[in-house]
Amino acid sequence: MNTSERRGALLFVATVTGLAGVAASNTALMLWAVALAVIAGGLSAWSRLAWRGVEVSAKFRPGRAFLSEEVFLWVRITNRKPIPLPLVRLTIWLPEGLQPSDGYEYPVRGFHRKFSMPRHSTAEFDLPVRVRRRGEYWVEKVQVTITDPFDLAPLQREMEAEAVLLVMPEPRIKIPMPIRRRLPFGRPVQAARLFEERERFAGIRPYEPGDPLNRIHWKLTGHAGGLQTKLFEPTRTAEVLLVLDLAAGEPFWDSIFPEIAEDTIGWASFLARQAIESGWRVGMVANTHLRRGRGPLRIPTSGRPGHEAALFAALARMPNEPTSDLAPVLREMGRRWGAGTTAVVVAPRPGHWLRHEMAVLRRRGADVVHLSPVEAVLR
């Protein structure tokens, strides 16, 4: 029975009791009717005043975290009115993939708290959350119930909490040291090497044999009557492309193993962190997609602010099932690569055509490194 039904029942009982007391000239019944009417009026006033000045907010701390990091759900309830709240019940439903880590068992997948609040006060809670897998999570529901000391008029509301948590993957299988030595990140060189900043155009020059086709400035070529090659500003920051194969062989539809794909994604997250800490610009391509019909997942290399967040967000959200073979994706991407391109291919069991495409890129002068989580387990 909700609060309005309780008020109606009290008023009905008070009316019947009052009429019976007047008819029987019974003072006790009349006093009892007056008491019930006062309670019903108090409940009516309480229902109008209880939610005034009450604000509820919730967010995850931090909003972006790796699987091994500690996460808290911060909840704040403010009572701005000069009337105290005798009893407040707070219930929070967590999405699947998150669970409380405070050691208590709750009737729901989330948290439940009971407390009281004085007037002009604020209550804050840091609720520990255990993350079970990568992904993007939203708080399903925040339910707040305010009631009187006798729990006669509970007033319940579901609050909208814009609390979102982005959980980024980490490798479940540690990358052995012999495999780490094959990585280009932080590799010692004899002299400082200059690279090109693809986002900063510096001019053109006549075409020379060996220039990749993606460097040709076609509009100026049409005006000049000869091939013209684009030039970019020099930089000491190199770029690397992480190439992920979420299939465990070829063809992809016969090699779908989500657990192996999760290991591939976890390794890619570790490699991205290592490359970024070493000062490299990191991009990514994978034979899956976030939306159907959009082709393979691609994150171009960039030095713009916020690029790292987009890269790790894609690692957190991407499915763990392939949608195509990686070989044709790598063939299409490799057409725009030239000497000096660095690619790290994370493929559990590369098939014949993928090995062929990696060999073609090496012959073109690209630096291609292949890593396999499956081989690391079998060592």
N, C-alpha and C positions, 0 to 999 in steps of 0.2 A: 504494500500500500504506500503510495507516494504522499508527499506533504499536503497537497491540495485535498486528497481524499480523506486524510486524517483530520484536517480542519473541518471538512464537511460533516464527517461522522461526529466530531465533538460538538459542533453546532446543533446537529440533529438531536443528540443525546441531551444537550443542555436545554433545548426547547421542550422536548418531551418531559424531562425531569421538572422543568419550571412549571409547565402546565399541570403536571400531576401534583406538584407542591401547592399550587394556588387552589386547585380543586379540592385537595384534602386539607388545606390550611396547615400544611406541614412545614415548619420553619427549616428543619434540617434538609429537606429536599430542595427548598428554595435556595438555601445557601450553597448546596451542592451544585445546583444549576448555575448559580452566579460564578462559582469557581471554574466550572467547565467553560463558561462563556469567556471568562478572563483568560484562560489557557488558550482557547481558540483565537482570541484577539491577539495574544502575544505571539502565537505561531504565525499569524498573518503579518504582523509587523516585522517579525524576524525574517520571513521569506522575502520581504521587500528590502531589508537593510543588510542582510548577510553578505551579499556579493559586491556591495558598493566598496570601491577602493581596493579590491583584491586583484592582484596581478600575479601571473604565473609565467615563468620563462625557463627554458631548458636548453642546454647545448652540451656537446661532447668536448672534453678537454684531453688531448688536442683533437682538432677536427680532422687531421690527417695523421695516421700512425701506421707503423709497420706491425707485423704480426706479434713480434716479441715485446713491443712497447706496452706500458701500462696505460690504460684508458679509464677515464672517469666521466660519468654523466652528472653534470652540474645542474642542479635544480634550485630555483629561487622563487619563494612565495612572499609577497609583500602585502601587508594589511595597513592601508593608509587611513582608515577611518578611526574615530575615537572610541569604537566599541570593540572589545576583545572577541576572539574566536575561541569558544570553549573547547571545541574538538574539531580537528581537521584530519581527514583520512586521504592520503596521497597514494595512488596506484599508478604504476608506469608499466606499460607493456613493451617489451623489447622485441625486435624482429628476430626471425630465425637466423642463427649464426652468431648471436650475442646472448650472453647469459650473465646473471649476477655472480660476482666472485667474493662476496662478503661472508660466505660460510653459512648463510641462512637459507632455509627452504621456504619458498613462497607458493601460494596456491596458483599463481600465474607465472608466466615466463617474464619476470621483471622484478620490480621492487614494490614494497608496501610499507608505508610509514603512518603512524598515528602520533599526533602532537597537538599542542594548544599554542595560541599566539596572543600576546597582549596587544593592546591598542598601539598603533603607530610602530609596528615592529616588522622585522624581516627574518625569515627562516631560510637557511641555505643548506644544501646537502651535496656532498661529493660522494657519489655512488660508484663503487668500483665495478668495472665491466670486464668480462673475459671475452676475448675475440677468438672465435674458432676457425675462421677462414677469411680470405681476402674478399673484397667487394665493397659496395656502397650501401650503407644502412641508414634507415630513417626510423625514428621512434614511432611505433605504431599508434599509441594512444596514451595520453596523460589524463587521468581521471581524478578530480578533486571533489571531495564531499565535505561540506561544512554543516555542522549540526549543533544543536543546543546541548547543555550539560546532561539532559535526560534522554537524548537521542530520540526526541519526539518528532522533530522536523528536519530530517537530513536533506540538504540541498546539494544535488550532484550535477556536475558539469564536466564535459570533455573538452579539454583545452587543446588548441592547436600549437604544437611545439615544433618549430623549424630546426630540429636537431638532426644533423646529418653527420655521419662518420664515414670517412674513406679509409679503408684498410688496404694497405699495399703489401704485396707478397714478399716473402723472404724464402731463401732456399731451404728446403727440408733436408737435402743432401748437401753436405759440405763439399766445396770445390777443392780437390786435392792440390797441393803445392805444385807438382809437376805440370798440372793443367794451368795454374795461375801464371807460371813462368812463360807460357805461350801467349799471354795477353799483351797487346801493344800498350796498355795503360802504364805510364811511368817507366817505359823502357828507356834505359840510358842510351844517349847518343853522343857522338864525338863532338858535334858542333850544333849550334842552335839552328833549327830548321824553320823555314818560313812556309806558311800555308796561305790559302786564299780565303778571304771573307766573302762568301757567296752573296751576302745581303748588301754589299757595298760595291756598286758599279764604279769602275775607275777609268774606263775608256775602251778603245778597240785597237787592234793591230791586224795586219794582213794575215791570212790563214797560212799556217805551216803544217806540213805533213805530220800526222800523229795527233793533231788537236781533236778532241772528241766533238761529236756533232752537236751536243747540247751547249757547247760554247760559241757556236756560230750565231752572229747577230743577223738574222735573215732580212730584217727591214733595211738596215744599212747596206747589206750585201746587194739588195736590189737597186739601191741608189748608186753604189760605187761601181757596180759591174764586176766585182770580184768578191770572193769569200772574205768575210771579216770576222775575227775572233774577239769575243768579249774578254776584257781584263777586269780583275777585281783587286781591291786593296789587300795588301799583304797583312798577315797576322801570324802570331806564334801559337795560336790555339788550333789544334787539329780537330777533325771531326771523325766520328765513328758511327757506323750504322749497325744496330743489333737486328739480326735476321732470325726470326723464331719459326721453327717448324713444330706445330702442335700435333702432327701425326707421327706415328712410330714406324713409318715406312711408306712404301708406294704400292698400290694406289691408296689415297688417303681414306677412302670410304671403308677400306678393309683394315685400317690401322688406327682406329680411334680408341685411345686409352686415356680417359680423363685424368687419372692419377699421374701418369707419365707427363701429360701436358702441364699439370700443376708444377711438377719439378722443373720443366722447361721455363715456365713463367717465373718461378722463384729464382732460377739462375739468372734470367734476364734482369730482374730487379737488382740482384747483387752486382752484376756487371755494370748496370747503369750508374749505381752509386759509386763504384770504383772509378769509372771513367769521369764522372762529374767532379769528384774530389781531386782527380789528377789534372783538371783543367780542360778536358775534352768537351766538345759539343756533340751531343748524343741524339741520334734519331733511331727509329724503329720501324720495322715492317714485319707483319705476321700473316700467315695464311688462315686468317679468320676475320670476322667483322663484328662491329658493334651493332650495325643495322643491316638488314637484308637488302641486297641489291646495291650496296655501296662498294663492293670489291674488297680487296685485302685491306687490313688495318695498316695505316701509314701515319707515322709521326715524323715529319722532316726535321733534319738537323737545323738548329737555330741557336743564336746567342741572345735572343730577346728575353726580357724579364717575364717570368711565368711559364717559360717553355718546360722547365723541369717538372712543374706541377702537372702540366698536360701529359707529359710522358708517364709519370707514375700513376696518374688517374687512369690512363689507358691500360696500364698493367693491372690495376685493381679491378677494372670493369670487364676486361675482355673475356669471352667465353673460353672454356677449356676443351673445345672441340673444333677441329679444322673444317674449313669449307672448300678447300682446294688443295692440290699439291703445291709444294713450295717451289718446285723447279720452274714452272712458267712465270711465277711471280718474280723470282730472282732473275730470270732471263730478261723480263721487261725492265726491271730496275737497273740491271747491269748495262743496258744499252747507253745509259747516261753516265756511266762511270768511266774513269780513265786512270792513268797512273797516279799513285798517291792516295787512292781511295782505300779506306780501311773498313772491313766488314767482319763482324763476329757472327758466325752462323751457329746457333744453338739448335741442334737437331739430334734427337735421341738415336735414330737409326736411319741415316740418309740413304735414300734409294739410289738406283743407277743414274737417273736423270738429274737428281740434285748434285751428286758427285761430279757429273759431267759439267753442269753449269758452274760449279765452284772452280773446276779446272780451267774452264774458258776464261773466267775472271782473272785467275792467276796469270794466264798467258798474256792478258791485256795489261798486266802490271799492277793489278789491284792486290792489296794485302788482305787475304782471306784466311781467317782462323776458324776452325771447326771445333766445337765443344759438344760433348754428349753426356748428359746426366746418367744414362744407362751404362755407359762404359765406366763411369766413375764408381758405380755400385759394383760392377763385376771385377774391378781391380782388386 
